[in-house]
């Protein structure tokens, strides 16, 4: 299922910045000695550091992407070094270049789309076997039948589709197009920073190959940038796993703890809890429970008034309002409480669900057997002398939450509000 709604510019931004930086650096006539030396060692350094990181954290797909890009870089770099030293290309330069132009998009697209499995050792062996088989067969053919292979690769099979701008063998362009289509579909189905980086990296390789013997640093720079895109995407996803809740998409407990340490002297914290959440799981199952969590998270994520929502754990959420007072925050909390209450989650009768996937897709959204009403209770507390640190304010907000529960649920209440006889704020913010 394609998930266009989950597409984010932030997934592409780091890779696009690296791509643009690589294009600008490669367009320079000369680089100073420092950058020239840096880009000569950077691909090897990225393979060692990035490869070690991938091995430690069992990121085998990214490891073989790095190996694929580095292998292409290594083979072509030996050719360009000879060309710069002798003023002419080696006898096998055309054949090596054409093979790299063909195998680089093939292996890159294959490994980028090859999903990782739970059997880590078997997966590692399978990926390594494919790499050795493809490279081994190509090397054997290059040694045994160099002239025949070169003629076959350079042959123009579709004259009507050939253009003067084509600097690579004609077969490489369909492979690049197929890999781009495959990676685009992969990203749309599972929008992730890594999938975005793989797609942008493929564009970088397509730009790099025709420039290998034309622009002196194009190979070193773009190979480094593509490998760096993959390494940055792995780090980006590691950050998301640590700081963002996968189910709801909200920042998680660790992100909340870091934010609490950076708050100033004045702030408000609110604890929100889904009413009767255990009943949803017991009656409708955990799938419906997950939908309820996502629904509430989506509404809380829209909080206005300078607030930010976090998933605290289970069915509890925390909202943080830096530099605010309770009086300023209550109307905004009331808005999200009412938004959750007004949204009815549509359900279908499980007995009438079609067993055939095609029938299910046809009937989905046409007929519903009922809906689930979801409400939340919210407790609010403000930093003051009696509760000077975030932990104390959170405890006070939690006490206010239980007061809201005891007062009938589906309420926004400050600590002690029920005892004071105050009424719930219902005015919407301007």
N, C-alpha and C positions, 0 to 999 in steps of 0.2 A: 504494500500500500504506500503510495507516494504521500509524503507529509510536507506539502508546500508551506503550511503554517509554521513549521519548525525551522525553516530556512533563516539563517542569521548572517548578516554582514560580518559580524564579529568572528564567525568561523573562517572567513576568507581573508580578513584584514591583515593578520600577521604575514601570511604567505604572499599576499599581493604586495605588501611593503617590501618584503625580501626580493620579490621578482623585479619590482621597479628599481630597487637599489642595485640589483645585479645588472639590469639593462643599462643604467646610467654609468656604472663603473666600467662595464665592458665597452661602452661607446667612447671612453677616453682614449686618446692616442697612446698615451703612456701613463703608467702608474709610478708613484714614487717608490723608492727602494723598500720601504717598510711594507706597503700593501702588496707589492710584487712578491716579496718573500712570504707574506701571510697567505696569499691565495695559492702559493705553491705547496704549502704544507697543510692547508685547512682541510681539503678532502680527506687526507689520511687521518688527521686529528679527529675529524667528525666521525669517521668510521670507527676509530678506536673508542672514543668516548661514548658516542651514540650507540654503537654496537654493544658496549659493555652495559650501558643502561638498559637496553632492550633485553639482553640476556638475563640480567638480574631480575627484571620484572616480567619475564616471559612474554615479551612483545615480539613474537617471531615474524609477523608480517612486516613490521617496520624494519627489523633486522635485515630481512632479505631485500627489502626495497633499498636500503643503504648499500648492501652488497652489490645489487644490480647497477645502481648509479656509479658506484666506485669502480666496478669492473669495466664499464664503458669508459669512464674517465681514464683509467690506467692504460687501457689499450690505445686510446686515441692520444693520450699525452706522450707516450713513447714515440708515436709518429710525428707529433708536432715538435718534440725536442730534436729529433733527427733533421726535420725540415729547417728549424732555426739554426742548427749547427752547421749544416752542409749546403743550405740554399736550394735543396731539392728534396723531393719526397722519396721514401724508400720504394723498392720495387713492389712490395706487397701493400702499399698504402691504400690504393683504391679498393682492393679486396677487403682489407680490415675495416676501412671506413664504411663500405656498403654493408658489411655484415653487422657492424655496430648500429647502423641506421635501421636495420631490419630487426635485430634481436632486442635492442633497447626498449622500444615501445611494446614489443611482444612480452618480454619478461616483466617489465614495469607494470603493464596493465594486468598481467596474470597475478602477480604477487599483491598488487593493490586491491584486487577484487577477491582474493583468496581469503575467506573468513577463517579466523583461528578456531581450532577445535579444543576440546577439553583434554584430549590425549596429547600432551605436550611433546613427548618424545617421538611418538609416531608422526605428529605434524611436522616436527623439525626434520626428521629423516625424509619425509615425503617432499618437503620444499627443497632440501639439499639435493635429493635425487633428481628432481626436475632441473635444477640449476646445472648440476654436473652433466646430465644427459644432453641438455641443449647445447651447452658450451663445448662439451666433448665432441659431439657430432659435428658442430660447426668448425672446430679446430681440425678434426680429422679430414673433413672435406676440403678445408683451406690448404692443408698440406698435400693431400693426395691429388685433388683435381682443381688447382688454382685457376687455370684458364677457363675451364668449363663453368665453374661456379661464378666467376666474375662475369662471364657472358650471360649466364642465366639471370643474375641479379640486375645487370644493367639493361636488360631487354625491356623495350617499351611495349607493353602488352595492350594498352588501350590508347592508341594515338589520339583519339578524339578527346580524351580527358587529360592529355598531357599539356602542360603549359611551360612557357619559357622561364617562369619563376621557380619551377621545381628544381631544387638543388640536390635533392636526395633521390635514391632509386624509387621508381614508381610504386613498388610494392610496399614501401614504408608508410606512405600516406594513408592507405586503407587501414593499416594497423594502428596508426595514431588516431584515426577517426573512430575505429572500433573501440579502442581503449578509452577515448574521451567519452563516447556514448555510454560505455559500461560504467565508468566512474561517475558520470553525471546521474545516471539512474541510481547508483549505489548511494550517492549523497542525498538525493531526493527521498529515497526510502528510509535512510538512516542518517539524518543530518548531524554530522559530527565534525569537529575541527580537523581530525585526521583525514576524513574523506575529502574535505575541502582542500587540505594541503596536497593530497595526492593529485587532485585535478589540476591545481595551479602548477604543481611540479611538472606534470606532463607537458603543459604549455611551455614551461621553461626549457625542457629538453627539446621540444620541437623547434624552438627558436635557436637553441645552442648548436645543434648538429650542422646546419649549413654554414655556420660562422667559424668552425673549428680551424680551418686553414686561412681564414680571411682576417679575423680580428684576433690578435695575439693572445689576449687573456680571456676570451669568451669561454673556452672550455673550462679553465680553472675556476673562474668566477661563478658561472652558472651551475657547474657541478656542485660547488660549495653551497650555493644558495638553495638548490633543490634538496640536498642532504640536510641543510639547516632547517628548511621548512618541515621536513619529517620529524626532526628532533624537537623542534618547537611545538609541533602539534602533539607529540607524545607528552611533553611537559604540560601543555595546555589541558589535555584530557586528564592527566594525573591531578592537576589542580582542581578541576571540576569534580573529580571523584572524591577528593578530600573535602571540598568546601561547598558543594552543591548537592542537594538531595535529588537523586535520580528519578524518583517517582513523581514528585510534584514540580520539579524544576526550580524551586525556591532555594536560596542559600541555606545551608544546613547548620548544625549545632556548632561546628568548629568556626564557621564564618561569623556566627553570632557572638561567640566568645571573644573573637578578635575585635569585633565592632564595639563590644561593651567596654573593652579596655581603652578605646579611643574617645569615649564620650566625655563631654565637658562637665560643667558643674550643674547645668540644668537639663533635664531630660525626663521623658515619660516612657514607661514600659507597659505593654499590655500583653496579657496571656489570653489566647483564644482556644477554646476547646469545642469539638463537635459534639452536639447533644446526642445521647443515646447511640454512640458510634458502635458499641459492641452489638447492639440489636441489628444494625445493618449487616454486620458480618454473620451473625447467627442466622438471620432470616434469609438474606439474599446471597450470601457467600462473599468471599474475599475479593472477587472481581468487582462487585458493586461497591464494596468498601474502598477499594483503590480509586474507583471513579469518584466517590464522595470526597476523598482526600484531594484529588486533583481539582474538583470543582471548588472546594473551599480555598485551596491554595491559589487558584486563578483569581478569585474575587479578592482575597486578602492582598494579593500582589498588586492590585489596583488602588491600594490605599493612598489617599491624598494627604495634604497637610504636612508634607515632608517626612512621612513615615516610611518604614521599610519592613517587609514581612520576612520571617525566617521560619523554617520548620524546626520546632524544638525537639520533637520526638513523638512517635505514636500519632495520636489525633490532636496533639497540641501544637500551637503556633505562637510565635512571639512577634510583636510589632514594636519597633523602636522609633521614637520621636525625639531626635536631638534638639536641644534648645527650645523646648515647648513646655507648656503647662497643661494640666489635666483639662482645664476649661477649653483650651484651644484644640485638644485632641478628641474630646468626646463626640462632637458632631461628625467628625470624619470616621470614627469607629462605628457610629450609628449607621452611617451610609453603607459600609461594607456588611454590617450585620443584616440590614434590610435587603441588600443585594443577594446575600446567601439565602435568606428566607424566601425571596421572590422567585428563585430559580428552582424549578422542579425537574429532577433527574428522571428521564423517561426510561421505563423498563419494559421488557417483553416477557411473556410467559415462557418459562423454560421448556414446558411440555410441547409448546407449539413451534419451537424453533426448528427450522428445517435442518435436516442432517446433511444435505448437499450444499457445498459452499456457494455454487452458482445461484441456487434458489435463495440462499441467505442474503447474497448481495442484492438480488432483485427485490426482496421484501424488506430490507433494512430501511428503516425510516418511514415506511408506508403505514404501518399499523403498530400501535403500542398497546400493551395490556394494562398499563398503569404508570404511575410516577411515584417518586420518593421525594418527600419534603425534607429538606435539610435545614437545620438551624445551628447557630453557634452561640455560646455564652462567652462573654469577654470581661475580664477583670483588668482594672487599670490602676497604676500607682505611679507616683512622682517622687523624684529624689528630694529628700529633705533631711533635716538634722537627725531625725530618728532612724533614717535608713540612708546612710551616706554613700554606700557603694552599690554597684549594679547587682550584686548577689542579694543584698537586702531588699532592693527595689523589686527584683524578680519574685522573691518570696512574698512580698506585700501584694504584688499583682496576682500571684497565685491564690492568696487568701481572698482577694476580691473576686476572683473567678469562682471560688466555691460559694461565696455569698450570692453571686448571680445564679449559680445552679440551685441553691437552696431557695431562692426567691421565685423559682418557676422556670428557669432556663430562658434561652433566647433573649438575653438582656446584656446591656453594657453597663457595668457598675464599677465605681471607684471604691477603694477600701473604706469600709465603715458607712457607705452610702445608705445601706438598708437600715442600719441602726439610727442614722440621722433623719430618716424619713424623706430623703430627697427623691425626686422623681427622675426617671430615666430621660436623658436628653434625646429629643426627637428632631430637633431642627437640623436641616441639611446645611452644609457649609456653603457660603456664597461662592 
